[in-house]
């Protein structure tokens, strides 16, 4: 039975069904949140019940304990997304675009949109200037879908998101990336909710460019990871530009993923971060995590029903024989780290978040 009529907080909800690994015991408390109001109530509930909180989107990049989670798991269902027009020849003008989220309006969004003049072929430039678009997206929206939607419409900048599992909120929090690109590079601003129930905004200059460490964004790191008062990311606004090659680029990225990654197997995505590369020119590059694991002869190595993928060594997958336990997956992670360090001297750092009971 729900514990809170307004928020519909439930007890003992199995978590495996909400993760891409399919691993995890029951959450002590569980709530679905589709608005800022829901999130605010969840924050209040957690405070009143002295419960730790974990926000879950698509459930990638997470490894729960077999015993579950002794706190409140919030399923992020803030899935709004601004309209995505086609970048056609016309007039680029500022327009006040009302947010489609149910959160309190922080202020009006001034966005560049392209007004059609006639039915002509898609172009990259309008009056000699590359057409731009800012699109505001709820944190529970699928990052993969956002990349596909924008690139299909002819907007470039988030082609790399195609095929990345998880939500917009997770991508912002982890500064997700692929193919040499990162989320922060096209991120204009972020709205987030504090534990005290305040909606705040982090501005990144509005240009969609990322000044890296100046803003607290580095490889798989964002300023939100060290934000003590953070409750949840609410939305992200992305700045993209018209590109005739966006659709083809996104398709090429997806084709490469299909060829090189075990997308049909249960996994949490890449398990380990790639080692840092040397900054000085001329220094030898450090192999990727997958190459290091492969070099240690671990492709196909298994512990119970957890296995190093024979397709891509940085993916630890669940075999189909029977349900995989968190214990097996954690032991496989330990073995991989130990064997890579013994062979290369490099200590791999997990990218997957191992959630304590």
Secondary structure, DSSP 8 states (H G I E B T S, - for coil): --SBTTTTBEEEEESGGGSSS----EEEEEEEE-SHHHHHHHHHHHHHTT--EEEESS-TTEE-BTTBEEEEEEEE----B------BSEEEEEEEE---SSS---S-EEEEEEEESSS--B-SEETTEE-EEEEEEETTSBHHHHHHHHHHTTEES-GGGTT--SBHHHHHHHT-EETTEEGGGGEEEEEEEETTS-EEEEE--SSS---GGGGT-BTTB-GGGG-TTEEEEEEEEEEEEE-TTHHHHHHHHHHHHHHHS-TTSEEEEE-B------SSTTS-----HHHHHHHTT-TT-EETTEEE-SS-TTEEEE-SSS---HHHHHHHHHHHHHHHHHHHS----B-SEE---
